Amino acid sequence: MIAIEHNNTWELTNLPKRHKINGVKWVYKTKLKENGEVDKFKARLVAKGYKQEFGVDYKEVFALVAPFLHGDLKEQVFVEQPSGYVKHGNEYKVYRLKKAFYRLKQAPRAWYSRIEAYFLKEGFLKCLYEHTLFTKVGDGGKMIIVCLYVDDLIFTRSGEKSMMIEFDMIDLGMLHYFLGI
């Protein structure tokens, strides 16, 4: 919920006539360390995207899976208030999504469009054969290679500080293991 609020993902509003409400639900995940021990437990609020109608709730789908709270939405999408977080005195209001949301059909495309625009603005070149691979020749002729995979960015050299500001990310240090299934 903190990330949703921090990214200005939605606003509480009345449901306009002839619009439908998309449901939301909580999804729980156990994140493991490389040795298999439990690292942390995570909870994520997701939209019930399977109820969306093409041409009504979304116009475009993209196959990339990624963190979606940064991509801008073109369509008007409304979701119910999540259980446990219903605003007292505003029980009949809904949230209008301003940004993409986990499990919306158009969320992967919105996220990818946003991060691709960022890389191109920063002078990166997109690989012609792998759309999630970006390269840039940095100061002193050093090559920076970035691979976008799920919700991780894998750098081959020290990370760009401007990305940490733009996308509110944390540096997890050196890559020790990577399971890309």
N, C-alpha and C positions, 0 to 999 in steps of 0.2 A: 504494500500500500504506500510505503514511503516513496518508492521509485515512481509510482503512478502519479502521486501528488507532485513530487519534485520535477517531473518532466512535463507538467501541465498537460497531462494526457486527456483530461475530461473536465466538464463543468456540469454542475447540477442545474437542471432545467425542467420545464414542463414538456411533456411529450406532444409534439405538434400533431394536428389531425392528419390522418392517412399515413402515419408512420408506425412501424411496429417496434416492439422492444425485443432486443436480443438478450437472452439469458447469459448469466455468468456462473462459473463454478470454481471451486478451489482445487488445485492439483498439487499433490505432495510428492516430494522426491528426496531420496537419501543420496547425498553426494559422497563418493568414496575417494580416499587418498590413493596414490599409486600402488601402495602395498595392500589395498583392499580394506583397510580400516575405515570406519565411518569418519568423515571429515565434518559434515554438518547436515542438518535437515533443512529443506527449503519448502516454502509454500508459494505458489504462484496463482494469481487470479487470472482466469482465462475466459474468453468469450465462447459461447456455444456456436462456433462458426458453421457447424454442420446445418444450422437452421437458416443460413443466409440464402437468398435467391439471386442468381446471376441477373444482372441488368437492373435489379432493384436495390440491393444492398452493396453490390460491388460490380466492377466492370472488368477487372483484370486480375489474373492469378499468376503467381510466380513460384517456382519450386524450391527456392532457397529457404532454409530454416535459419532463423536468426533472432536476436533480441529485437522486439518490435515496438518498443515505446518511443522510439526516436523518429520513425517515419511519419510524414504528414498524410492525413486522409483527404481524399477528394470528395468522397461521398458523405452524406449525413447518416451516421450510425448512432443508435441509442441503445444503451444497456441498462438493465435493472440495477438497483443498488445492491451491493453484495451483502449476503447474510452476515450479521455481526458488525456491519458498518452502515446501517441505515440511519440517515440523518434525522434526529428527533425534530418533529414539527414539519418535516418535508418528506414524509413517508411515501407520498404518492408521486414524487418527482423521480426523474430518471437522469442518467448521465448521458450527455452528448459527447461522443468521443471526438477530440480534436487531433489526436495522434493515433497511429495504428496500435492495435492491442493484440495480445497473444491469442492465437487461433482464429483470428479473422481471416477470411479467404485472401484479402488483399494485403495483409500485414507483411508477408515476405517481400512482396514487390515494393511496398512503401519503404521498408527498411533498406533494401538493396539500392533503390534509387537515391536515397539520402546518403548512404555511405559512399556510393560510387561518385556522386557529385562532390563530396568532400575530397576524396582522393584526387579527382581531376583538378579541382580548384587548387590543391596543394602541389600540383605539378607531377603527380604520378601518371604513369602510363598503364593502361589496362592491357593485359595479355590477350592476344587475339584468339587463343585456343582454350583459355581457362578464365572465365569471367570473374572468378574470385581471387585472382592473382594480380597484384599491382606492384610496379617497380618504379624507382626514382633514383637518379644519380644525385647524391647529396654533396655537401661541402667536401672539397678535396678529392672529388671523383669517387667517393665511397658509394657503393650500391646499397640501397635499402630495398628489401623484398618483403612484401606483406601478403600473407595468405589469410583470407577470411574463411573460417570454417565454423558453422553453427553459430555460437555466440562468442567465439574466440578469434582474436587476431594474432597470428603468429608472425613475429618480426625476426629478421635475420641480423639486425643490429639494434642498438639502443632505441627505444620507442620514441616517437615524436610526441613532445609535450603538448602540442596544440590538439592532438587527438584526445588526450586525457581531459582537456577542458571542454572540447566540443561534445564528447560522448560520455562524460562522467564515468570513466573506467578506472580500474586499478591494475597496477603492474604486479603480476604473479611471479615475477622473477624468471630465471632460466627454465626452459622447457625440459622436463624430466621424462615425461611420457605423454604419448598422444595416441588415442584410440579413435580412429576415424572410421566408424562402421556405417 
